[in-house]
Amino acid sequence: MRNGALHDNFAARPERLSASVDADLVSVAQDAVAQGRAESVSAWVNDALRLKADHDRRLRALDDFITAYEAEHGEISEQEMRDAARRARARAVIVRGAGDGGRAGGSRGRGAA
């Protein structure tokens, strides 16, 4: 399937759907409509479903990549994952909240490994 074909199919054939949704999410959707960030609650829900479908597709692609990588190079160890996370944090660029002198992770201890 070509990139975007999934979205083209959704746009071409809208279907009516009845679903139970948490009240707080309905409120968020209604707020988005009231603030002009969504055309309608249906459009907001459609966007949310599209984001979830894209997210799931990316997770499957990542899983396929890791499976192929490990088949060729061996299983990625816990230590390799910790080392990679540590290197990523060291290269992180702080966008906001640099009140601790600019260190990645801030003063709340987030991301400590």
Backbone as a printed PyTorch tensor [residue, N CA C, xyz], in Angstrom:
tensor([[[  0.8490,  -1.1760,   0.0000],
         [  0.0000,   0.0000,   0.0000],
         [  0.8940,   1.2380,   0.0000]],

        [[  0.6120,   2.1470,  -0.8940],
         [  1.4330,   3.3540,  -0.9500],
         [  1.1960,   4.2170,   0.2650]],

        [[  2.1840,   5.0430,   0.6010],
         [  2.0820,   5.9190,   1.7630],
         [  0.8840,   6.8490,   1.6050]],

        [[  0.0190,   6.8550,   2.6000],
         [ -1.1510,   7.7180,   2.5510],
         [ -2.3920,   7.0440,   1.9910]],

        [[ -2.2370,   5.8600,   1.4110],
         [ -3.3880,   5.1930,   0.8190],
         [ -4.4320,   4.8540,   1.8720]],

        [[ -3.9960,   4.5030,   3.0630],
         [ -4.9230,   4.2150,   4.1460],
         [ -5.7870,   5.4380,   4.4380]],

        [[ -5.1690,   6.6090,   4.4700],
         [ -5.9050,   7.8460,   4.7270],
         [ -6.8540,   8.1600,   3.5870]],

        [[ -6.4260,   7.9170,   2.3450],
         [ -7.2770,   8.1790,   1.2000],
         [ -8.5560,   7.3470,   1.2830]],

        [[ -8.4170,   6.0760,   1.7160],
         [ -9.5850,   5.2120,   1.8220],
         [-10.5450,   5.7020,   2.8940]],

        [[-10.0180,   6.1660,   4.0310],
         [-10.8830,   6.6860,   5.0760],
         [-11.6430,   7.9060,   4.5790]],

        [[-10.9670,   8.8090,   3.9100],
         [-11.5870,  10.0440,   3.4450],
         [-12.6390,   9.7620,   2.3800]],

        [[-12.4460,   8.7290,   1.5800],
         [-13.3440,   8.4520,   0.4660],
         [-14.6510,   7.8090,   0.9200]],

        [[-14.6200,   7.0470,   2.0130],
         [-15.8150,   6.3060,   2.4240],
         [-16.1030,   6.4840,   3.9160]],

        [[-16.5810,   7.6480,   4.3280],
         [-16.8900,   7.7920,   5.7550],
         [-18.0350,   6.8670,   6.1410]],

        [[-17.9350,   6.2940,   7.3370],
         [-18.9810,   5.4140,   7.8570],
         [-19.4710,   5.9600,   9.1810]],

        [[-20.7250,   5.7270,   9.4310],
         [-21.3010,   6.1210,  10.7080],
         [-20.8640,   5.1070,  11.7490]],

        [[-20.5490,   5.6000,  12.9640],
         [-20.0460,   4.7400,  14.0230],
         [-20.7000,   5.1220,  15.3310]],

        [[-21.1190,   4.1350,  16.0760],
         [-21.6290,   4.3700,  17.4120],
         [-20.6170,   3.7830,  18.3730]],

        [[-20.1350,   4.5990,  19.3040],
         [-19.1140,   4.1300,  20.2400],
         [-19.3260,   4.7800,  21.5990]],

        [[-18.9730,   4.0620,  22.6370],
         [-18.9930,   4.6230,  23.9920],
         [-17.6300,   5.2570,  24.2330]],

        [[-17.6510,   6.5050,  24.6930],
         [-16.4160,   7.2670,  24.8940],
         [-16.4450,   7.8620,  26.2920]],

        [[-15.2920,   7.8550,  26.9550],
         [-15.2070,   8.4590,  28.2920],
         [-15.6570,   9.9130,  28.2340]],

        [[-16.4040,  10.3200,  29.2510],
         [-16.9830,  11.6680,  29.2990],
         [-15.9070,  12.7510,  29.2120]],

        [[-14.7560,  12.5280,  29.8480],
         [-13.7080,  13.5520,  29.8010],
         [-13.1670,  13.7330,  28.3920]],

        [[-13.1440,  12.6600,  27.6030],
         [-12.6780,  12.7850,  26.2190],
         [-13.7140,  13.4950,  25.3490]],

        [[-14.9810,  13.2400,  25.6120],
         [-16.0370,  13.9560,  24.8840],
         [-15.9120,  15.4450,  25.1670]],

        [[-15.6630,  15.7880,  26.4210],
         [-15.5020,  17.1960,  26.7960],
         [-14.3060,  17.8310,  26.0840]],

        [[-13.2080,  17.1060,  26.0060],
         [-12.0210,  17.6220,  25.3130],
         [-12.3410,  17.8540,  23.8380]],

        [[-13.0530,  16.9130,  23.2320],
         [-13.4290,  17.0580,  21.8230],
         [-14.3460,  18.2580,  21.6190]],

        [[-15.3110,  18.4160,  22.4950],
         [-16.2260,  19.5560,  22.3940],
         [-15.4840,  20.8810,  22.5850]],

        [[-14.5290,  20.9070,  23.4970],
         [-13.7080,  22.1130,  23.6900],
         [-12.9110,  22.4360,  22.4250]],

        [[-12.3680,  21.4060,  21.7950],
         [-11.6020,  21.6150,  20.5620],
         [-12.4760,  22.2340,  19.4820]],

        [[-13.7100,  21.7870,  19.3900],
         [-14.6520,  22.3490,  18.4120],
         [-14.9700,  23.7970,  18.7770]],

        [[-15.2630,  24.0300,  20.0430],
         [-15.6180,  25.3860,  20.4910],
         [-14.4770,  26.3750,  20.2650]],

        [[-13.2410,  25.9040,  20.3800],
         [-12.0730,  26.7670,  20.1940],
         [-11.6010,  26.8190,  18.7430]],

        [[-12.3270,  26.1460,  17.8560],
         [-11.9810,  26.1820,  16.4400],
         [-10.8150,  25.2930,  16.0560]],

        [[-10.4190,  24.3730,  16.9300],
         [ -9.3060,  23.4770,  16.6260],
         [ -9.7650,  22.2030,  15.9320]],

        [[-11.0770,  22.0130,  15.8660],
         [-11.6520,  20.8660,  15.1600],
         [-12.9450,  21.3290,  14.5120]],

        [[-13.2300,  20.7590,  13.3700],
         [-14.4370,  21.1260,  12.6240],
         [-15.7000,  20.6210,  13.3270]],

        [[-15.5930,  19.4360,  13.9270],
         [-16.7210,  18.8170,  14.6210],
         [-16.1610,  17.7440,  15.5570]],

        [[-17.0070,  17.2310,  16.4430],
         [-16.5670,  16.1330,  17.3080],
         [-16.2170,  14.9270,  16.4390]],

        [[-16.9920,  14.6880,  15.4030],
         [-16.6960,  13.5740,  14.4990],
         [-15.3220,  13.7470,  13.8530]],

        [[-15.0140,  14.9540,  13.4250],
         [-13.7070,  15.2040,  12.8160],
         [-12.5960,  14.9960,  13.8300]],

        [[-12.8300,  15.4310,  15.0850],
         [-11.8350,  15.2620,  16.1450],
         [-11.5940,  13.7800,  16.4130]],

        [[-12.6700,  12.9950,  16.5040],
         [-12.5550,  11.5580,  16.7340],
         [-11.8540,  10.8990,  15.5510]],

        [[-12.2080,  11.3220,  14.3360],
         [-11.5690,  10.7710,  13.1450],
         [-10.0580,  11.0300,  13.1650]],

        [[ -9.6660,  12.2490,  13.5380],
         [ -8.2390,  12.5780,  13.6420],
         [ -7.5600,  11.7080,  14.7020]],

        [[ -8.2460,  11.5020,  15.8440],
         [ -7.6790,  10.6720,  16.9100],
         [ -7.4950,   9.2340,  16.4420]],

        [[ -8.4750,   8.7100,  15.7340],
         [ -8.3540,   7.3460,  15.2030],
         [ -7.2300,   7.2450,  14.1820]],

        [[ -7.0940,   8.2770,  13.3510],
         [ -6.0150,   8.2850,  12.3580],
         [ -4.6520,   8.3100,  13.0560]],

        [[ -4.5240,   9.1530,  14.0950],
         [ -3.2690,   9.2040,  14.8490],
         [ -2.9610,   7.8480,  15.4830]],

        [[ -3.9720,   7.1840,  16.0390],
         [ -3.7770,   5.8640,  16.6450],
         [ -3.3730,   4.8480,  15.5910]],

        [[ -4.0070,   4.8730,  14.4320],
         [ -3.6430,   3.9440,  13.3530],
         [ -2.2020,   4.1780,  12.9000]],

        [[ -1.8100,   5.4370,  12.7560],
         [ -0.4350,   5.7640,  12.3770],
         [  0.5480,   5.3020,  13.4460]],

        [[  0.1950,   5.5430,  14.7050],
         [  1.0540,   5.1360,  15.8180],
         [  1.2540,   3.6170,  15.8210]],

        [[  0.1630,   2.8780,  15.6710],
         [  0.2430,   1.4170,  15.6470],
         [  1.0700,   0.9280,  14.4610]],

        [[  0.9170,   1.5780,  13.3000],
         [  1.6990,   1.2010,  12.1180],
         [  3.1840,   1.4200,  12.3750]],

        [[  3.5250,   2.5410,  12.9980],
         [  4.9330,   2.8260,  13.3030],
         [  5.4990,   1.8310,  14.3080]],

        [[  4.7010,   1.4640,  15.3140],
         [  5.1650,   0.4710,  16.2870],
         [  5.4160,  -0.8750,  15.6180]],

        [[  4.5340,  -1.2790,  14.7010],
         [  4.7460,  -2.5320,  13.9710],
         [  6.0160,  -2.4580,  13.1320]],

        [[  6.2530,  -1.3190,  12.4810],
         [  7.4620,  -1.1520,  11.6670],
         [  8.7100,  -1.2020,  12.5480]],

        [[  8.6520,  -0.5700,  13.7140],
         [  9.7780,  -0.6110,  14.6390],
         [ 10.0250,  -2.0340,  15.1180]],

        [[  8.9610,  -2.7440,  15.4470],
         [  9.0910,  -4.1370,  15.8740],
         [  9.7250,  -4.9780,  14.7730]],

        [[  9.2890,  -4.7800,  13.5330],
         [  9.8750,  -5.5100,  12.3990],
         [ 11.3530,  -5.1860,  12.2510]],

        [[ 11.7080,  -3.8900,  12.3990],
         [ 13.1020,  -3.4810,  12.2860],
         [ 13.9630,  -4.1390,  13.3650]],

        [[ 13.4810,  -4.0900,  14.6190],
         [ 14.2470,  -4.6660,  15.7210],
         [ 14.3960,  -6.1780,  15.5440]],

        [[ 13.3260,  -6.8350,  15.1130],
         [ 13.3850,  -8.2830,  14.8740],
         [ 14.4320,  -8.6090,  13.8180]],

        [[ 14.4440,  -7.8550,  12.7170],
         [ 15.4320,  -8.0870,  11.6600],
         [ 16.8390,  -7.7750,  12.1480]],

        [[ 17.0010,  -6.6830,  12.8940],
         [ 18.3130,  -6.3020,  13.4140],
         [ 18.8570,  -7.3970,  14.3350]],

        [[ 18.0060,  -7.8660,  15.2590],
         [ 18.4510,  -8.8780,  16.2070],
         [ 18.7180, -10.2200,  15.5210]],

        [[ 17.9880, -10.5110,  14.4520],
         [ 18.2430, -11.7480,  13.7070],
         [ 19.6410, -11.7180,  13.0850]],

        [[ 20.0780, -10.5350,  12.6780],
         [ 21.3910, -10.3940,  12.0370],
         [ 22.5220, -10.1820,  13.0410]],

        [[ 22.2650,  -9.4260,  14.1190],
         [ 23.3330,  -9.0090,  15.0350],
         [ 23.2380,  -9.6030,  16.4340]],

        [[ 22.1810, -10.3170,  16.7450],
         [ 21.9920, -10.8520,  18.0910],
         [ 21.0910,  -9.9490,  18.9020]],

        [[ 20.5900, -10.5100,  20.0000],
         [ 19.6470,  -9.7760,  20.8450],
         [ 20.3060,  -8.5530,  21.4790]],

        [[ 19.5650,  -7.4570,  21.5120],
         [ 20.0300,  -6.2260,  22.1420],
         [ 19.9050,  -6.4270,  23.6530]],

        [[ 21.0030,  -6.2440,  24.3680],
         [ 21.0040,  -6.4930,  25.8150],
         [ 20.4420,  -5.3000,  26.5810]],

        [[ 20.0570,  -5.5580,  27.8310],
         [ 19.5870,  -4.4890,  28.7230],
         [ 20.6750,  -3.4240,  28.8830]],

        [[ 21.9300,  -3.8480,  29.0130],
         [ 23.0280,  -2.9000,  29.1730],
         [ 23.1790,  -2.0220,  27.9290]],

        [[ 23.0440,  -2.6020,  26.7410],
         [ 23.1180,  -1.8120,  25.5090],
         [ 21.9920,  -0.7850,  25.4560]],

        [[ 20.7990,  -1.1650,  25.9180],
         [ 19.6870,  -0.2170,  25.9330],
         [ 19.9400,   0.9050,  26.9340]],

        [[ 20.4720,   0.5720,  28.1200],
         [ 20.7960,   1.6180,  29.1060],
         [ 21.8720,   2.5590,  28.5590]],

        [[ 22.9010,   1.9910,  27.9180],
         [ 23.9740,   2.8170,  27.3490],
         [ 23.4310,   3.7480,  26.2720]],

        [[ 22.5470,   3.2290,  25.4200],
         [ 21.9640,   4.0480,  24.3480],
         [ 21.1040,   5.1670,  24.9360]],

        [[ 20.3250,   4.8500,  25.9860],
         [ 19.4900,   5.8750,  26.6260],
         [ 20.3700,   6.9480,  27.2540]],

        [[ 21.4670,   6.5320,  27.8890],
         [ 22.3800,   7.4950,  28.5170],
         [ 22.9950,   8.4140,  27.4580]],

        [[ 23.4110,   7.8490,  26.3280],
         [ 23.9810,   8.6680,  25.2420],
         [ 22.9390,   9.6310,  24.6840]],

        [[ 21.7140,   9.1700,  24.5360],
         [ 20.6450,  10.0320,  24.0100],
         [ 20.3740,  11.1940,  24.9680]],

        [[ 20.3240,  10.9160,  26.2680],
         [ 20.1010,  11.9930,  27.2410],
         [ 21.2540,  12.9910,  27.2220]],

        [[ 22.4660,  12.5020,  27.0390],
         [ 23.6330,  13.3990,  27.0190],
         [ 23.5770,  14.3490,  25.8210]],

        [[ 22.9460,  13.9120,  24.7200],
         [ 22.8480,  14.7480,  23.5130],
         [ 21.5570,  15.5550,  23.4620]],

        [[ 20.6890,  15.3850,  24.4590],
         [ 19.3790,  16.0400,  24.4430],
         [ 19.5280,  17.5560,  24.4580]],

        [[ 18.6300,  18.2070,  23.7420],
         [ 18.5670,  19.6570,  23.7210],
         [ 17.3550,  20.0700,  24.5410]],

        [[ 17.5830,  20.8890,  25.5490],
         [ 16.4900,  21.3340,  26.4030],
         [ 15.7720,  22.4850,  25.7080]],

        [[ 14.4650,  22.3500,  25.5730],
         [ 13.6670,  23.3550,  24.8990],
         [ 13.0700,  24.3340,  25.8920]],

        [[ 12.7730,  23.8570,  27.0860],
         [ 12.2260,  24.7120,  28.1360],
         [ 12.6350,  24.1400,  29.4890]],

        [[ 12.4970,  24.9550,  30.5200],
         [ 12.7410,  24.4740,  31.8670],
         [ 14.1960,  24.2410,  32.2010]],

        [[ 15.0850,  25.0660,  31.6800],
         [ 16.5140,  24.8870,  31.9310],
         [ 16.9360,  25.5680,  33.2260]],

        [[ 16.0850,  25.5500,  34.2440],
         [ 16.3750,  26.2060,  35.5050],
         [ 17.4500,  25.5260,  36.3260]],

        [[ 17.9010,  24.3400,  35.8900],
         [ 18.9230,  23.6280,  36.6510],
         [ 20.3030,  23.7890,  36.0260]],

        [[ 20.5120,  24.8350,  35.2700],
         [ 21.8100,  25.0590,  34.6460],
         [ 21.9440,  24.4220,  33.2800]],

        [[ 20.8220,  23.9410,  32.7290],
         [ 20.8550,  23.4220,  31.3690],
         [ 21.0680,  21.9310,  31.2470]],

        [[ 21.0460,  21.1870,  32.3560],
         [ 21.2320,  19.7480,  32.2770],
         [ 19.9830,  19.0830,  31.7490]],

        [[ 20.1680,  18.0540,  30.9280],
         [ 19.0360,  17.2940,  30.4200],
         [ 18.3430,  16.6090,  31.5810]],

        [[ 17.0250,  16.5350,  31.5230],
         [ 16.2530,  15.8630,  32.5480],
         [ 15.7110,  16.8000,  33.6000]],

        [[ 16.2580,  17.9930,  33.7400],
         [ 15.7390,  18.9780,  34.6810],
         [ 15.9860,  18.5870,  36.1160]],

        [[ 15.3790,  19.3220,  37.0240],
         [ 15.6180,  19.1040,  38.4370],
         [ 14.6500,  18.0820,  39.0400]],

        [[ 13.7180,  17.5810,  38.2530],
         [ 12.7350,  16.6330,  38.7850],
         [ 13.2220,  15.1960,  38.7100]],

        [[ 14.4250,  14.9820,  38.1780],
         [ 14.9700,  13.6370,  38.1230],
         [ 14.3550,  12.7610,  37.0540]],

        [[ 13.6640,  13.3430,  36.0930],
         [ 13.0500,  12.5590,  35.0270],
         [ 14.1260,  11.9460,  34.1570]],

        [[ 13.9000,  10.7300,  33.7370],
         [ 14.8020,  10.0810,  32.7950],
         [ 16.0610,   9.5280,  33.4290]],

        [[ 16.1340,   9.4720,  34.7230],
         [ 17.3300,   8.9340,  35.3560],
         [ 17.3980,   7.4350,  35.1380]],

        [[ 18.6040,   6.9540,  34.8510],
         [ 18.7840,   5.5130,  34.6590],
         [ 19.9840,   5.0570,  35.4380]]])
